[in-house]
Amino acid sequence: MIRFNVLRSSVPSGEAKPPGLAGGAWGPERLAQIRRDPMLAGLLDEIRAEAGRAALEPLPRLPFHLFIQFADEGSRLGFEGPYFARRGRLLALAMATLVDETNAYLPALNDLLWELCSEYSWALPAHLPPSFDAVPGARVRPEATVDLFAAETAHALAETLYLLEERLHPWVAYRVREEIERRVFRPLFENSQSFHWETAEHNWSAVCAGAAGMAAMLLVDDANRLSGMLDRCLRAMECFLEGYASDGCCLEGIAYWNYGFGYFVYFAEMLEALTAGEVSLLQGEKIERIAAFPESVALTVPQFINYSDASPAHELQPGLNCRLAARFGHPLPPMAGRPSLHSDHCYRWPHTLRNLQWTSAGAADRAAAAGRTYFNDAAWLIDRSAHEGRIVAFSAKGGHNDEPHNHNDLGHFIVHLAGETLLADLGAGEYTKDYFGSGRYGYLHNSSEGHSVPLINGAAQQAGLQARAEVLRQEEQDGAAHFELDLTKAYGQEAGLSSFIRSFEWRRGAGEGLDAGELRLTDHFAFTGDGNRVEERLISLVEPRIGHGLVTWQGEHASLELSFDAEVWQSQSEVIDTKDHHGNPLRVCRTRLTAEGVGSSFQGLLSIRCRMGRLSTQSS
C-alpha cells in the first residue's frame, strides 16, 4: 500500500483543490446534462420533492429519551429513524440547490447544517460508551467518538462545503469546519491511540477511514498534515482488504459489499483525482474480483444470495457499479438501473452524489447470467440457470462460524425459483444491543435453528472459529454439481457425533418441461452410541403443504416438492414470528423432519424437485 513519503510527494499544497474530487465536474454544462438525463429523472424528482418537504416541515427531533433508549431498552430504531431522516434532508436540500442552481433552499439548508453541528454526538448511541461511568476516558468522549456515522457525517458536510460553500452563510461554513475538526479530525488524526475499527477486517475500516479521509482531502490544505492523515487511512484500508480472501467473496453479504467496498472505491477515486492519477488503489486481480462480486451472487432483481447479515433483497447503487464496470470491463450486475434517493434508508451521501455523476444508460434491468460459481476461500457454491425465461438457482455454503456478521449456518443452502427464494436464508434480523452481544445466537436469524441444517440429539451448531466445515468434494460431474462437506466440527460434544458428512447433488432441469432442477441432499451421521435423534430443518417464508412422504412449497410461478421416506421421518411444520432487519413482522415457516432412535450409523436422503408453474391442489 502507498506510504507517507509517496503521499507527501503526490498530494498538492495550497488552498486550491483540483476539480472533480466529488465524483466529477459540477460546472453548468455538466449540471445541465444531469438535468436532461432520463436515467436520473426519477432520482431528481425524489430529491426535489424531499427538498420541498424539508423546507416546509420542522426538523425531526432527537430528544434525550430517544438517545438513551438503546442503553435502557436495547432498541436502536427510535433514535436512528429521525437521525437518518436528517441526513436524507441534507442530501435533498444540498442536491436540489446544486443541480437546479437555485437559492430557494439555502435558508433551510443553512438551518439544517447549523442543527447538525448542534447534535450531541454524530456517532449513534449503539456505538457510544456503554454507560455514563465509561465516559471520563478521553478516547471515549461521545462527541469525539469516530464511528461509521460520525465519519459519514463529516464527509457529507465536507462535500457540502466543497460544492456550495460560497453560497452558504459564512458563519455556517465556519462552524461546520470547526465541528469536523473537533469531532473527527482531532480525535482520529491527532492521537497516537487507535480506534478499534482501524485494524478491523470488515466494512468499518473502509467506511470510517474512507469517509474521514475524503473529508480531509476536501478540507485540509496543508500537504504535510494531509499526507499524515491519509497514511493513517490507508493503513486501515489495508486491514479492510485483508478481510477479503483472493476469491473476492464478501462474507458479510451484498449490502456490506455495497457499503464497505463502496466507500473504498469512493475514497480511491478521490485520492486518484487529488494526486492527478499518481496514486491509484483500484488495480490488481484481487480488487477486480471484489468488484465483480455482485454479478456472482445475483438472483432475480433485487434478490441476491444472502448469507450472514445480508437482507434477501438489496438495491445496488447504479453509479458505483457503472464506475466499476467501466474501470474493469466486466458486465454490469443485474439491478433496477435507475437510482433512487430512498434506496438507502441511511441516506449515505456519496451513493446519491455518485449516482448523479456515474450512472450510465447501461444500468438497466437484465437477468443474472447462467453458470456455476465457486468461491474457493469462502466455500460458497452458486449454480444458476434460466428455465422458461426465469432464474433457477441453488447455493450452499461451508466456511466457519466466526465470520463477519456470523450466523451458525455451516451446510445451509438456498433454492431460488422464478423470482422467489422458496428455501431461504433469513438474512439480518433487527439490530439491537443483544444482537451484537452475548445473546446473538438466541436470535432465530443467527442461530442454526433458523437455517436449513439439522438439530442433532437436541444440539444446534456452535459458534466460533473451531466450528468449521471441511470441503471434501466440489466438482461438476455427469451434468451435476457435487458439493460435499464434513460438518462434524460444527457441533459440540453434546451432539454425540463421531462424524457428520453432508452431500449435495444439484442437477439442472433440461428442456422446457415442468422440471427445472433437482437436489439430492444426503446426510450421513456416525454417532458414538445408539438411540439418537436427528431433526432435519428446512427454512422458508412460504408455508408448506405436508402429505405422506411429501412436502410442497408453492410459489407464484414455481414450486418445490420434497420427498422423503415416511417410515423413517416424522414431518411437521411450524410458523415462527420474528422481525426483519427494519423491525417489521416476519413469519418464518420451519419444516421439521424427525428420526427417533437411530443407531450409531444413519443416512438420511432428501430429494427436492424444482417445478415451474403452479401445481394442482393436493391433499394433505
N, C-alpha and C positions, 0 to 999 in steps of 0.2 A: 504494500500500500504506500501511497505518497507520504512523505515525511516533511518536517518543518522546513528544512533548507530548500527543498524543491518548491514548497508553497511560497516561501519568502521571496524567491526569485520570480514567481509567476503571478502573485497577487498584485494588482496595480495599487499605487499610492494615490492619495489625494481624494478630494470630495467627489469628483466626477465618476459616477458609476457607468459602466458600459451599458448600452441599450440592450434590451431583450433579456434581462435577468429573470423577470417574472413570466417565463414561458414563451416570450416572443415580443415583437414590436407592438406598441399600443398607440401608434400615431393615427391621425384622422383617416388615412386611406385604409389601414387595417381595420379600424373600428367600423367603417362603412361596409367592408367585406363581411365582417361578423354579423352586422345587422341584416345583410341580404342573404346570408347562408340558410337555405331551407333546413339543413340538418340541425341548426341551432334555434330555429324559430320557437319551438316548444319551450326550450330552456329559457329563452329571453322572455317569453310570455309569463312564465312562472316567476322569474326574477322581478319583472315589473309589477306583477300582482302582489308579491310579497313585500316589495318596497313600498307600494301604495298603502298596504295594510300597516306596515311598520311606522309609516309617517303619521298615521291617524290614531293608532291604538296605544295604550300605555305599555311600557316595557314590562315583560314578565318579572315578577319579584323573586328574590332569593332570600327569604326570611330565615331567621335562626332556626326555627322549628324544622325547616327542611334540611338545613345544613347539618343538624345534629341527628337526623333520622337514621342515617347509616350506622352511627355509633350506638344508638339506642335500640334500633329495631333490625338492623342489618339490611334495610331496604335502600336501593340506590335510585329508583326511578323518580321519586318525588322531587328530589333536588335536580337530577340530571335533565328532566323534562324542560323546565324553564332555562336552565343553564345552556342547553344546546339550542333552544329557541332563540336566545340572544345571539348566538353565533350565526344562526340562519338569517337573522335580521341584518347582521353586519355584512354577510355575503350579498344579500339582496340590495341593500342601500348603496354599498360601495360599487357593486357591478352595474346597477342601473345608472348611477352617477357617471361611471366611467364610460360604459358602452354607448349610452344615449347622449353623452356630452351635455348633461343637464345639471343645473344647480338646484333643481327643485327639492332634492332630498338632502341637501347639505345641512340644514338645521337639524333634521332628525339624526343624520349621521354624526354630527358633532356631539349631540346629546348622548348618543349611544356609546361613542368612544369614551366620553367622559365617565359614563356609568361603568363601563368595563374596567376602566382604571380604578374605580372605587370598589370593585369586588374584593371581599376579604382575602380570598386566595383564588388564583387561576387553576390550581390543582383541584381535582374532585375530592370530596370528603372521603371516598373509598380509598384514596391514595395518601391521606394525611396521617400523622401520628395517631396511634390507636386510642390515646387518652390524653387528657389535659396534662397529666403528670409527665408525659413524654415530651412536652413542648420545650423545656428550657434549653436543650442542646441546640447549638447554633445551626447545625445542619438539618434540623427537623422543624424549623420555624415554618408554620403553614404558609405564610406569604412568600417564603423563599424555597418552597418545595417545587422542584422541577420534575413534574410527571409528564405523561403524554400530553395532557390538555393544557398545562401551563406553557409547554413548549409550542404547541399548536397555536395557542392564543398569541404568543409573542410573534410567531411567524405571520399570522393573519394581520396583526396590527402593523408589522413592519412592511408588508406588501401594500397595505392600505396607504401608508406614508409614501412608499416608493412611487405609487401610481397617482396619488391625489394630494400630496402634502401641500402643494402650492394653492390648493383650493380650500383646504381646511383652515379653521381658525388657528392662528399660531399658538395660542395657549393650549389648545387641544393637542396639537402636534408635539409641543414641548413636553406635555405631561405623558403622552404615550411613550416617547423616548425614555423618559425618566423611569417609568414603571417597568419597561422591558429591562432596563439596566438593573433595577432593584430586585425584580422578581426572578429573572432568568440569567442575565449575563454575569452579574457578580457572584451569585451562589454557585453557578456552574463553572465559570471560567477563571475565577479569582480565588479558588480554594483548592488546595492540594488533595483534599479528600474527595472520593468519588461517590457519585450516586450509584445505587445498586444496578441500574439499567446500563451503565457504561460498559459492563462486561457481560451483559445478557446475550444469549444466542437466540433471540426471538424478536418479535416486532418492536418491543420497547426501545431497543438500542437504535434501530433505524429511525423510528418516528421521533424520539426525543432529540437525538443527535442531528437528524435531518432538519427538523423544524427549527431548533436553536441555531444550527449552522447557517440555514438560509436567512434567518433574521439577522445574524451577524454579518453575512455578506452584503445585506441590503443597507445596514445602518452604520457599520464600523468603518471609518475612513483610514485609520492608522494601519498600514500594511503589516507592521511588525506584530501589533496586537491581534489583528485578524488572522494572521498566519498561525499564531499560537492557538487561537480558538478553533480554527479548522483542523489543526493537528489533533486536538483532543476529540473532535467529532469523528475524524477518520479512524481513530483507534476504536471507537465504539462501532463504527461501520464494519471494521474487520471482524469484531465479535458477532455482529449480526450475520455476516456471510458464513461464519463458522457453523451457524445453526442449520445451514443447508449442506447436505451432502452433495457429492458430484452429480447425482442424478437430477438435481434441480427441484425435487419434490418439496412442497411446503407442508410440513407435518401439521401446522396449525390450520390449514384449510384455505379455501379460496378467498374468503373475506379478509383474513390476516395476510395473505399474499398481497391483496389489493392495498392493504393498509401499510404493512411494513416495507414490502418491496416498492410500493408506490412512493413512499417518502424517500427511499434510497434513490429512486430514479429522479424525483424532483430535485433532490439535493445535488445529484451528479450532474444533471443538466445545467443547474445554476452555476455550479463550480466550473464546468467546462466553458460556459459563457463568460464568467468572470475572468478566467485566465486565458481567454481568446483561444481556447482549444488546446492549451498546453497540458492541462490536467484532465484526463478522461477516465472515469471509473466504469463506464459501460462498455466493457470489452472482455473477451475471453470466453471459453466454452462454457464454463460454469454459469456465468451471467446470462449467456444466451439460453441455456437450459432452464434457468429460473424464469426468464422472460416468457418462455413457451409453456409454462405450467398450466395456464387457464385452458388452453386448447386440449391438453391431455385429459383433463378431468371434467370437461363439459358434457352435459346430457342435453335434455330439451330445454331451450331458453325459458326461464332464467335458472334452471336447476343444474347442480354440479354434484359430483361425488363429494360427500360432506362428512368425512371422518373428523373426529376431535370436536372442538367447539366451533364448527362451521355450520351455518344455517343451511337448510335444504335448498333455499333459493337465494340468489345474490345477483344484484345488478352491477355488472362490471362498469368501470369508468371508461367510456369510449376514447377520451383523449389520451389517457395513459397507454391503452392497448394499441391505438393507432400509432403513437410515437414509437413504441417498441417494435411493432411490425415494420415500420419504415426503417428503423435502425438495423434490425437483424434480418429482414427479408423473409420472416416467417408469416404464415397466414393469420389473419385476424381470428380470434376465437369467436364462437357463437355468442352474440349478445344482442340486446334490444336495439342498439345502434344509436338512437337519439338520446342525448344526455338529459337528465332531469335534476333540478335543484333538490328535489326531495328523495332522491335515491339513497342518500346517506343521511340517516336521522341525526348524526352528529354534526352535519353541515361543515365538513372539513374544507377549509379554504382552497387548498391547491387543487383538489379534484375539480371544482367548478371552474376555477380560473383557467386551468389547463384544458378542460373540456372545451372552453371557448376558443382556445388557440389551436389545439391539436386534433380535434375531431375531424375526420375526413369522410368523404362521401362513401368510402368502402365499408364503413361501420354499420352494416345493415344486417337484418336477420338472415341467418343461414343455419343449416343443420350441422351437428357435430360430425366430424369425419369418422368413417368406419375404420376399424382396425384394432389392434391389440397393443396396449402399452404396459410395460412392466417397469416400475421404479425399483431398481435393484437395492438401493440403500434403505429405502422406506419399507420395502416388501409390500407394495401395493400392486395388485393386478387389476387391469381395467380392459374389458373387451366390449367393443361397440359395433353394432351392425345396423343397417337400415332394412326394415321389413315393411313392405307395403307403404313406403314413404315415411315411416315413423322410426324413431330411435329405439333400439333394444340394447340394453347394456347389463353387464354383470361385472361386479367388482368384489374383491375380497382383500383382506389385509393381514399382514403379520406385524413385525415391529416389536415394541416392548411397551410396558405400562408405566413409563416415566417420560413420555413425550411431552412437548409443549402443549398446554391445554389438554392434558391427557384424559382419555377415557380408558377404562379397563375393557378393551374390545378386541383382544387378540383372536383371530379366526372369524371375526364378524364379516358379514357380507351384505351386498345390496343388489337388488334386481329392479331395473327400471324398464318400463314398457310403455311405449306410445304416449309419452308425456307425463307418466305417473310412476313414482317410485313405490312399488307395491310391497316390497320388503325393504325397509328403510333404515336409515340412521337418523336418530332424533336430533343430532347436532347439539347446538348450545342451548342450555336451559337459561332461566332468568338468573342474571348475575346478582348475587347477594354476598354479604360478608362471609357466610359459611361456605358458599360455593367455591371460594378460593382458600378455605381454611380446613380445619380438621374434619369437618363434616362433608367434604367434597363427594365422597363415594357413598353417601347416604342419598344423593340425588339420583333419580332414575336415569337421567341423561348420561351421567358419568359412570355409574356402576355397570358391571357386566350384566346385571339384571335388566338393563334397558337396551341390550344388544342381542343379536341372534347368535348366542353362544350358550352352551349348556351350563346348568347348575348340577354339580357332581357331589353326591352324598350331602346335599344341602349347602355346599360351598360354592361361592362365587369366585371369580378371578380376583387375585390380589394386585395391589398397586406396587410400583417400584421397578427399578431397573432390572432386578433379578427375575421379574416376571417377563419373560421374553419368548418369542416364537422362533423356532429354527426352521428355515425353509429347507425341506427335503427334496422337493421337486418343483420345477417351474419350467414348463415347456409346452409346445403345441405339437400334438401327435395325432395322426389319423383324423384330422379335421376338428380336434377338440383341444381346448385349453386345459391343462392339468396343473393344479396348484396344491401342494401337499405340505402341511405344517406340523411340526412337533410342538404341541401346546402343553406338554407336561409341566413346564416351569411356570405356566400362567396361574396354576392353582397351588394352594398351600397343602400342608400335611393332612389337614382335616378332610381333604377330598379322597384320601386313601388310594392315590394313584401310584402306579409304577410307570405307566406311560399313557399318553393320550395323543393320537395322531388323527388329524382332520384332513380329509382329501376332498378337493373339488374337481369335478369333471364337467366343464361347460361346453356344450355343443350348440353352435348357432343353428337356427332353423334354415331350411333350404326351400327354395321355390316360393310360390305365392299362396300356399295353403294356410291353414289356421295356426300350425305350429311355428312359433317364432324362435324357439330355443328350448333347451332342456338342461337342467342342472342336476347332477347326481352328487349328493353330499354323503360321504361315508365317514363316520366317526368310529375309531377303534380304541377301546379302553382296555387297559390291563390294570387290575387292582391288586392290592396287597392281601385281600381277603375276599370272602363271599358275602352275599346278602347286600348288594349295593343298589343304589338308587340313582338313575340318570334322568334328568329332565331337560329335554331339548326345548329351546325357546326361540320363537320367531316374532320379530317386531314389525308392525305395520301401522299405518294411520287409517287403514281400511278395515272395517270389521269383517271377519271371515264367516263363511258358512262351513259348518262341520258335519260331515257324514261318516259313514262307516269306512275307515281307512282312507278318507279323503278330506282335505281342507281346501277351500276355494276362496281366493281374494278377487273380487270383481271390480275392475276399474271402469272408467268411462269408455275406453277404447280397447281394452285388453284385460286378460285375467291370468292368474296363476293357479295351477292345480298341484297341490302337494299330495302325493300318495305315500302311504306307509303301511306297515304290517299291523293290522288292528289286533292281532293276537299278542303282539309284543308291547305296543304303545297304547296308553290310555290318553285320549285327547280332550282338551277343554280350552276355552278362550275366555279372556277377561279384559275388561276395559279399565284403564288406569287414567285418572285425571291428574294432569300436571300443568305446567306453564311453559310457554316457549320463551325464547330469548328476550322478547319485548314485554313479558308479563301477561300475555294473552292466554286464555284457557286452551289446553291442548289435550285431546283424547287419544290415548295410545292403546292400540289393540295388541295384546300379547297372547300368542298361541302357545300352549304348553303340551308337549308330548312326554309322558312319563312311563318309564320302565322300572318296575319294582323287583327287588330280589335277584338281581342279575349276578352271575358268577364272576370269577376272577378274570375272565376274558369275555368281552362283549363287543359286538359290532352292530352299529345302528346304520341303516341305509334309508335315506330320504330321497325321493325323486320329485323334482319340481318342474312342471311343464309350463312353458310360456305360450299363451294362445292369444291371437289377435281377435278383436271383436267381442261381443257380449255373448255369454253362454245362456242357454235356456235355463229356466228355473229348475233347480234340483231340490229333492227332498233332503232334509237334514236328519 
